[in-house]
């Protein structure tokens, strides 16, 4: 228990610390980008980003979480051969599908561009190269997570965002580019950051890559038995998120895409301030054999994430509007949407429960939830937009999140009788809470002293 708390505390600290720094770096690039692009151009940029989600099936979304869980189980058994087999085959299939995705989007961009104004064809060609770097990014993240290298994991994102900001400034100032410069910066930052962490990647890989596997079919067994459901679930989740933008574009217009994207971006940034679920996910799989400790960890992580999100939502309700009005007055229309979307932070705090489905091989159930999410978006968004205008976009987001979380918790209670989480658990304090909070405070205090604070 002590080691578990220390590991999660360390992971949460580094991920939260880098998240704060990340906000300052991304703020600079966002400020500059929004000041240089008009609302229509920003809408095109967001629609270009959404293409990654629509073609994301080739990246096998969701399989990474499942691979992490199975590698964690293998690591707990000290079976480095099984770890190697899972890791190597996952990497090979990612490379092959990444090349296929790049080719389809790159050569098919001209066809897609027929349905849009502006230079979206060029933007799609540029962003298609992200699929060539995505497999390497997945492998880096997998190794950092399975070895609890939260410092590397947090710095990876921070350095990538810093490089993107530098490339954006260069694109605007030196090369006089506009929307295409933003997309170029995204792709170049993804490629460059890989070089920074190449030594750490080889070092962590060396721990198992030369081992002999006892079961050479392990990865394909994972993919066939449960992986297909995990991939389908995550792909449908990404499609659902991106379908929102295309529905907004269809029913309201490209400018509305820009306004909604700003509100959605603010919400996403707030939820990343307290990334407890990222620190807990790799730990859960390695405690799956101890049901008592496992579910205690699940309950505590959900509890603290909900409380953390509630505090963040309360502060942002008052702090974000003056910030937007001062720096982005032309995006003031996103504030009413943002204030509504803040209410979905609390149900979003249940994100850790998703890992439970992976550990207990219930990915098929997750796919069912995403079908519900998709139906909710497609049905509610047009109706609420018709009656409430742009505010209807935010209302749909809140109602969909609340409904899906409620259904997931109900089904998990039926699938796993040991799972019994209620709202009363969030308000109660037991001896484990005191231990966890005490150790976490001590860890943070030591880190602050290290930084001279």
Secondary structure, DSSP 4 states (H G I P E B T S, - for coil): -HHHHHHHHHHHHHHHHHHHHHHHHHHHHHHHHHHHS-HHHHHHHHHHHHHHHHTGGGGTTTHHHHHHHHHHHHHHTT-HHHHHHHHHHHHHHHHHHHHHHHHHHHHHHHHHHTTSSSSHHHHHHHHTTHHHHHHHHHHHHHHHHHTT-HHHHHHHHHHHHHHHHHHHHHHHHTS---HHHHHHHHHHHHHHHHHHTHHHHHHHHTTTTTSPPS-TTHHHHHIIIIIHHHHHHHHHHHHHHHHHHHHHHHHT-HHHHHHHHHHHHHHHHHHGGG-HHHHHHHHHGGGTT-HHHHHHHHHHHHHHHHHHHHHHHHHHHHHHHHHHHHH-GGGGGGHHHHHHHTTHHHHHGGGGHHHHHHHTT-HHHHHHHHHHHHHHHHHHHHHHHHHHTTHHHHHHHHHHHHHHHHHHHHHHHHH-TT----HHHHH---HHHHHHHHHHHHHHHHHHHHTT-
